[in-house]
Amino acid sequence: DLTSPLIHIANNTIVENDEAGIHDDSPPNLSLNLTSNVIASNRIGIYKTSGTITGERNDFFGNRGGDFSPANIRVELKGSLSVAPEFEQADSDSYELRADSPLHNMRIGARGSD
């Protein structure tokens, strides 16, 4: 419900964090809204203490402790995926999507120079 107060996070690539990719301690009436983000290879994708996670067109992949914590948090995501993002050179901290990435034409994640 976009009429309620929210935090909006869009067009980010959030990867390889030792804890949560996103940690949200906001009050229960404040929703976390995600649009077109890659959230991958973190310990936990998103940790939200209360409230709701909403959004669309996100990719959650390889988050070792799960995509959302705690497990009872309300999640209302549309059109989100769980596919390997296929980065150019992740081992060199280059997180641009390869041309053959399933996310490339979907405009998900940070877009770099193209």
Phi, psi and omega in degrees: 000107184284000176275346178272160178300141180209161170254125182250125178239122185222145171058051179238154170244113186240105188222155169056044174268142181289340177241224180281143173298318174230130177241117185237111178258020185292163180299158184301333181279358182256112180278152173256118183249124184243131178224124171059050178246150167256121179235100191218147172060033174263170173296312174226139179298297181224129172250118179230124186289332179194169178093207188230146172251123179236171174144190181204158175054056175243156175241121176248119184212132170067023176282113193301323181262013181107167182278329184224139177215141355291165186296338183270006179292143181281125183236125180230080182250139179245138174063025179271156186239168171221076181230152176298125184293335180061075179277155179303298184215068182301327179294344176251018182061032174253108187253029172284145180287138173293157180299331180267009177295139177295347181265345190305308181278354180271354180060048177252136179090177177295145190257356177057222189264355183267000000 
